[in-house]
Amino acid sequence: MRALVVTAHPLEESFNCALRRTIVQTLNDAGHEVDVCDLYAENFQPVLDAGMRSRYFDPAVNRTGVEHYVERLFAAEALILCFPVWCFGPPAILKGFMDRVLIPGVSFALGDDGRMHPNLRHIRHLVGVTTYGRSRLDAWYIGDPPRRIITRYLRWFMAKDVRVRYLPLYNLHRSDALHEARDHAPFLQRVSSEMRKLG
């Protein structure tokens, strides 16, 4: 299976990057074809400027500048997003990826009736791996936008039977070393286990 792993953290020493390494290693070990899209390493430009917005609804030209990312998305059978939750949302670079790549003719098609129709129906697995600095209760109170983006918004573009998994780690920024030893290693194991289930 071809998996596109999109990651969004600028620090290689971060726990989020440890998650990325776990994801990629597990998928490789299982024999999957893995395409790692590290948005920071690739210097992805997230801003949807005036020119891009003006051609947004024209599939003939709206892929200009992101053609390579569109090709990678169309080649994938699994989409895995690995990112930190900042200010109760995805990092700006990942939001910009959605703004610039999940465009008409890519993530959805506009029918003659003006309605949107899913266009990523070849993707059979959608996984979100996220870390929160705050508690689950805090995220729930705000509405947990990252969870909704993965489990509701993105899943709509994909196959009706797409398998969706959302793997969050809350309270990442607690300074208790015992907490880290107790919670972080099992989370890495959980993520690895979920990656082994893809297929």
HELIX and SHEET records of a PDB file:
HELIX    1   1 PHE A   15  ASP A   29  1                                  15    
HELIX    2   2 ALA A   50  SER A   54  1                                   5    
HELIX    3   3 GLU A   67  ALA A   75  1                                   9    
HELIX    4   4 ALA A   92  VAL A  101  1                                  10    
HELIX    5   5 ARG A  136  ILE A  142  1                                   7    
HELIX    6   6 PRO A  145  ARG A  148  1                                   4    
HELIX    7   7 ILE A  149  LEU A  154  3                                   6    
HELIX    8   8 ARG A  155  TRP A  156  1                                   2    
HELIX    9   9 ALA A  177  ARG A  196  1                                  20    
SHEET    1   A 5 GLU A  33  ASP A  38  0                                        
SHEET    2   A 5 ARG A   2  THR A   7  1                                        
SHEET    3   A 5 ALA A  78  VAL A  85  1                                        
SHEET    4   A 5 HIS A 125  TYR A 132  1                                        
SHEET    5   A 5 ARG A 163  LEU A 169  1                                        
SHEET    1   B 2 PHE A 108  LEU A 110  0                                        
SHEET    2   B 2 MET A 116  PRO A 118 -1                                        
END                                                                             
